[in-house]
Amino acid sequence: MNIRKLSSTTAILGILLSASALCMMAADQQGLLKPAAVKALVMNAKTPADHMKLARHYTAMAEKHEMEAKEHEALAVQYTNHPTIHETKHPISAATAEHCKFYAEHCRKAAAEMRAMAAAHTEMAKAAK
């Protein structure tokens, strides 16, 4: 791989990581809770407000997973366009297109599960008194 291609790939990866970090910070501000708070709410949620906090948390988690999926889809394109020695020696290592495709799909499934949890807690909020 020549220096120009390496510099281009490095720049694109840097932009992707920066965008991902900004989106994660935005999700943080939109309801993402610390693990201890989630555990406490799951164990003790009774009011509509409790369930809506959980719904917002799961929605924020879904958004985070969706951003990670997009990031890894973009990385897969980069690795496909600029294969490395890892592609042939270690086909599912972290430095390969196949790894990125696999992880993107994993993140999409996780996002769907988080959206289902958010929907369930939204319904629980409606049913709670």
CYANA upper distance limits for C-alpha pairs under 8 A (distance plus 0.5 A):
  1 MET  CA      5 LYS  CA      7.02
  1 MET  CA      6 LEU  CA      7.09
  1 MET  CA     82 HIS  CA      8.17
  2 ASN  CA      6 LEU  CA      6.76
  3 ILE  CA      7 SER  CA      6.47
  4 ARG  CA      8 SER  CA      6.68
  5 LYS  CA      9 THR  CA      6.59
  5 LYS  CA     82 HIS  CA      8.27
  6 LEU  CA     10 THR  CA      6.51
  7 SER  CA     11 ALA  CA      6.58
  8 SER  CA     12 ILE  CA      6.74
  9 THR  CA     13 LEU  CA      6.62
  9 THR  CA     78 GLN  CA      7.39
  9 THR  CA     82 HIS  CA      8.47
 10 THR  CA     14 GLY  CA      6.64
 11 ALA  CA     15 ILE  CA      6.80
 12 ILE  CA     16 LEU  CA      6.74
 13 LEU  CA     17 LEU  CA      6.67
 13 LEU  CA     75 LEU  CA      7.76
 14 GLY  CA     18 SER  CA      6.64
 15 ILE  CA     19 ALA  CA      6.65
 16 LEU  CA     20 SER  CA      6.62
 16 LEU  CA     71 GLU  CA      6.76
 17 LEU  CA     21 ALA  CA      6.67
 17 LEU  CA     71 GLU  CA      8.10
 18 SER  CA     22 LEU  CA      6.80
 19 ALA  CA     23 CYS  CA      6.72
 20 SER  CA     24 MET  CA      6.63
 20 SER  CA     67 MET  CA      6.90
 20 SER  CA     68 GLU  CA      7.59
 20 SER  CA     71 GLU  CA      7.59
 21 ALA  CA     25 MET  CA      6.73
 22 LEU  CA     26 ALA  CA      6.76
 23 CYS  CA     27 ALA  CA      6.67
 23 CYS  CA     64 LYS  CA      7.84
 23 CYS  CA     67 MET  CA      7.76
 24 MET  CA     28 ASP  CA      6.63
 24 MET  CA     64 LYS  CA      6.47
 25 MET  CA     29 GLN  CA      7.00
 26 ALA  CA     30 GLN  CA      6.97
 27 ALA  CA     31 GLY  CA      7.33
 27 ALA  CA     32 LEU  CA      6.83
 27 ALA  CA     60 ALA  CA      5.67
 27 ALA  CA     61 MET  CA      8.06
 27 ALA  CA     63 GLU  CA      7.47
 27 ALA  CA     64 LYS  CA      7.23
 28 ASP  CA     32 LEU  CA      5.33
 28 ASP  CA     33 LEU  CA      8.18
 28 ASP  CA     60 ALA  CA      7.75
 30 GLN  CA     56 ARG  CA      7.67
 30 GLN  CA     57 HIS  CA      8.33
 30 GLN  CA     60 ALA  CA      6.99
 31 GLY  CA     53 LYS  CA      7.45
 31 GLY  CA     56 ARG  CA      5.61
 31 GLY  CA     57 HIS  CA      5.37
 31 GLY  CA     59 THR  CA      8.50
 31 GLY  CA     60 ALA  CA      6.66
 32 LEU  CA     56 ARG  CA      7.63
 32 LEU  CA     57 HIS  CA      5.03
 32 LEU  CA     58 TYR  CA      8.05
 32 LEU  CA     60 ALA  CA      6.10
 32 LEU  CA     61 MET  CA      7.33
 33 LEU  CA     37 ALA  CA      6.63
 33 LEU  CA     38 VAL  CA      6.74
 33 LEU  CA     57 HIS  CA      6.44
 34 LYS  CA     38 VAL  CA      6.92
 35 PRO  CA     39 LYS  CA      6.68
 36 ALA  CA     40 ALA  CA      6.66
 37 ALA  CA     41 LEU  CA      6.60
 38 VAL  CA     42 VAL  CA      6.50
 38 VAL  CA     54 LEU  CA      7.52
 39 LYS  CA     43 MET  CA      6.69
 40 ALA  CA     44 ASN  CA      6.52
 40 ALA  CA     45 ALA  CA      8.41
 41 LEU  CA     45 ALA  CA      5.45
 41 LEU  CA     50 ASP  CA      7.07
 41 LEU  CA     51 HIS  CA      8.35
 41 LEU  CA     54 LEU  CA      7.69
 42 VAL  CA     54 LEU  CA      8.26
 45 ALA  CA     50 ASP  CA      5.65
 45 ALA  CA     51 HIS  CA      6.61
 46 LYS  CA     50 ASP  CA      6.89
 46 LYS  CA     51 HIS  CA      7.79
 46 LYS  CA    128 ALA  CA      7.09
 46 LYS  CA    129 LYS  CA      8.43
 47 THR  CA     51 HIS  CA      7.04
 47 THR  CA    125 ALA  CA      7.24
 47 THR  CA    128 ALA  CA      6.19
 47 THR  CA    129 LYS  CA      6.75
 48 PRO  CA     52 MET  CA      6.57
 48 PRO  CA    124 MET  CA      7.72
 48 PRO  CA    125 ALA  CA      4.42
 48 PRO  CA    126 LYS  CA      7.03
 48 PRO  CA    127 ALA  CA      8.32
 48 PRO  CA    128 ALA  CA      6.02
 48 PRO  CA    129 LYS  CA      7.37
 49 ALA  CA     53 LYS  CA      6.65
 49 ALA  CA    125 ALA  CA      7.49
 50 ASP  CA     54 LEU  CA      7.06
 50 ASP  CA    125 ALA  CA      8.12
 51 HIS  CA     55 ALA  CA      6.62
 51 HIS  CA    121 HIS  CA      5.65
 51 HIS  CA    122 THR  CA      6.97
 51 HIS  CA    124 MET  CA      6.90
 51 HIS  CA    125 ALA  CA      5.62
 52 MET  CA     56 ARG  CA      6.54
 52 MET  CA    121 HIS  CA      7.01
 52 MET  CA    122 THR  CA      6.49
 52 MET  CA    125 ALA  CA      6.70
 53 LYS  CA     57 HIS  CA      6.66
 54 LEU  CA     58 TYR  CA      6.63
 54 LEU  CA    118 ALA  CA      7.38
 54 LEU  CA    121 HIS  CA      7.02
 55 ALA  CA     59 THR  CA      6.61
 55 ALA  CA    117 MET  CA      7.47
 55 ALA  CA    118 ALA  CA      4.48
 55 ALA  CA    119 ALA  CA      7.30
 55 ALA  CA    120 ALA  CA      8.26
 55 ALA  CA    121 HIS  CA      5.78
 55 ALA  CA    122 THR  CA      6.40
 56 ARG  CA     60 ALA  CA      6.62
 56 ARG  CA    118 ALA  CA      7.29
 57 HIS  CA     61 MET  CA      6.69
 57 HIS  CA    118 ALA  CA      8.13
 58 TYR  CA     62 ALA  CA      6.62
 58 TYR  CA    114 MET  CA      5.59
 58 TYR  CA    115 ARG  CA      6.94
 58 TYR  CA    117 MET  CA      6.80
 58 TYR  CA    118 ALA  CA      5.62
 59 THR  CA     63 GLU  CA      6.79
 59 THR  CA    114 MET  CA      6.92
 59 THR  CA    115 ARG  CA      6.34
 59 THR  CA    118 ALA  CA      6.31
 60 ALA  CA     64 LYS  CA      6.71
 61 MET  CA     65 HIS  CA      6.71
 61 MET  CA    111 ALA  CA      7.57
 61 MET  CA    114 MET  CA      6.92
 62 ALA  CA     66 GLU  CA      6.60
 62 ALA  CA    110 ALA  CA      7.58
 62 ALA  CA    111 ALA  CA      4.57
 62 ALA  CA    112 ALA  CA      7.42
 62 ALA  CA    113 GLU  CA      8.31
 62 ALA  CA    114 MET  CA      5.65
 62 ALA  CA    115 ARG  CA      6.50
 63 GLU  CA     67 MET  CA      6.67
 63 GLU  CA    111 ALA  CA      7.43
 64 LYS  CA     68 GLU  CA      6.81
 64 LYS  CA    111 ALA  CA      8.35
 65 HIS  CA     69 ALA  CA      6.66
 65 HIS  CA    107 CYS  CA      5.54
 65 HIS  CA    108 ARG  CA      7.10
 65 HIS  CA    110 ALA  CA      7.06
 65 HIS  CA    111 ALA  CA      5.78
 66 GLU  CA     70 LYS  CA      6.78
 66 GLU  CA    107 CYS  CA      6.86
 66 GLU  CA    108 ARG  CA      6.49
 66 GLU  CA    111 ALA  CA      6.52
 67 MET  CA     71 GLU  CA      6.61
 68 GLU  CA     72 HIS  CA      6.63
 68 GLU  CA    104 ALA  CA      7.40
 68 GLU  CA    107 CYS  CA      7.04
 69 ALA  CA     73 GLU  CA      6.59
 69 ALA  CA    103 TYR  CA      7.55
 69 ALA  CA    104 ALA  CA      4.51
 69 ALA  CA    105 GLU  CA      7.32
 69 ALA  CA    106 HIS  CA      8.32
 69 ALA  CA    107 CYS  CA      5.75
 69 ALA  CA    108 ARG  CA      6.59
 70 LYS  CA     74 ALA  CA      6.75
 70 LYS  CA    104 ALA  CA      7.41
 71 GLU  CA     75 LEU  CA      6.75
 71 GLU  CA    104 ALA  CA      8.33
 72 HIS  CA     76 ALA  CA      6.51
 72 HIS  CA    100 CYS  CA      5.46
 72 HIS  CA    101 LYS  CA      7.17
 72 HIS  CA    103 TYR  CA      7.31
 72 HIS  CA    104 ALA  CA      5.85
 73 GLU  CA     77 VAL  CA      6.99
 73 GLU  CA    100 CYS  CA      6.88
 73 GLU  CA    101 LYS  CA      6.58
 73 GLU  CA    104 ALA  CA      6.48
 74 ALA  CA     78 GLN  CA      6.92
 75 LEU  CA     79 TYR  CA      6.60
 75 LEU  CA     97 ALA  CA      7.53
 75 LEU  CA    100 CYS  CA      6.92
 76 ALA  CA     80 THR  CA      6.47
 76 ALA  CA     96 THR  CA      7.64
 76 ALA  CA     97 ALA  CA      4.65
 76 ALA  CA     98 GLU  CA      7.47
 76 ALA  CA     99 HIS  CA      8.33
 76 ALA  CA    100 CYS  CA      5.66
 76 ALA  CA    101 LYS  CA      6.52
 77 VAL  CA     81 ASN  CA      6.61
 77 VAL  CA     97 ALA  CA      7.46
 78 GLN  CA     82 HIS  CA      6.42
 78 GLN  CA     97 ALA  CA      8.19
 79 TYR  CA     83 PRO  CA      5.59
 79 TYR  CA     84 THR  CA      7.79
 79 TYR  CA     95 ALA  CA      8.06
 79 TYR  CA     96 THR  CA      6.43
 79 TYR  CA     97 ALA  CA      5.51
 80 THR  CA     96 THR  CA      8.42
 80 THR  CA     97 ALA  CA      6.20
 83 PRO  CA     87 GLU  CA      6.81
 83 PRO  CA     96 THR  CA      7.95
 84 THR  CA     88 THR  CA      8.43
 84 THR  CA     95 ALA  CA      8.16
 84 THR  CA     96 THR  CA      7.98
 85 ILE  CA     89 LYS  CA      7.02
 86 HIS  CA     90 HIS  CA      5.54
 86 HIS  CA     91 PRO  CA      7.03
 86 HIS  CA     93 SER  CA      7.51
 86 HIS  CA     95 ALA  CA      6.85
 86 HIS  CA     96 THR  CA      6.99
 87 GLU  CA     91 PRO  CA      5.36
 87 GLU  CA     92 ILE  CA      8.22
 87 GLU  CA     93 SER  CA      8.43
 87 GLU  CA     95 ALA  CA      8.04
 87 GLU  CA     96 THR  CA      6.01
 87 GLU  CA     97 ALA  CA      8.19
 90 HIS  CA     96 THR  CA      8.50
 91 PRO  CA     96 THR  CA      6.91
 91 PRO  CA     98 GLU  CA      7.34
 91 PRO  CA     99 HIS  CA      8.11
 92 ILE  CA     96 THR  CA      6.72
 92 ILE  CA     97 ALA  CA      8.49
 92 ILE  CA     98 GLU  CA      6.32
 92 ILE  CA     99 HIS  CA      5.31
 93 SER  CA     99 HIS  CA      6.55
 94 ALA  CA     99 HIS  CA      6.26
 94 ALA  CA    100 CYS  CA      7.76
 95 ALA  CA     99 HIS  CA      7.74
 96 THR  CA    100 CYS  CA      7.05
 97 ALA  CA    101 LYS  CA      6.67
 98 GLU  CA    102 PHE  CA      6.57
 99 HIS  CA    103 TYR  CA      6.61
100 CYS  CA    104 ALA  CA      6.47
101 LYS  CA    105 GLU  CA      6.80
102 PHE  CA    106 HIS  CA      6.79
103 TYR  CA    107 CYS  CA      6.64
104 ALA  CA    108 ARG  CA      6.75
105 GLU  CA    109 LYS  CA      6.80
106 HIS  CA    110 ALA  CA      6.74
107 CYS  CA    111 ALA  CA      6.54
108 ARG  CA    112 ALA  CA      6.80
109 LYS  CA    113 GLU  CA      6.85
110 ALA  CA    114 MET  CA      6.69
111 ALA  CA    115 ARG  CA      6.66
112 ALA  CA    116 ALA  CA      6.76
113 GLU  CA    117 MET  CA      6.79
114 MET  CA    118 ALA  CA      6.68
115 ARG  CA    119 ALA  CA      6.67
116 ALA  CA    120 ALA  CA      6.66
117 MET  CA    121 HIS  CA      6.75
118 ALA  CA    122 THR  CA      6.62
119 ALA  CA    123 GLU  CA      6.78
120 ALA  CA    124 MET  CA      6.74
121 HIS  CA    125 ALA  CA      6.53
122 THR  CA    126 LYS  CA      6.97
123 GLU  CA    127 ALA  CA      6.87
124 MET  CA    128 ALA  CA      6.48
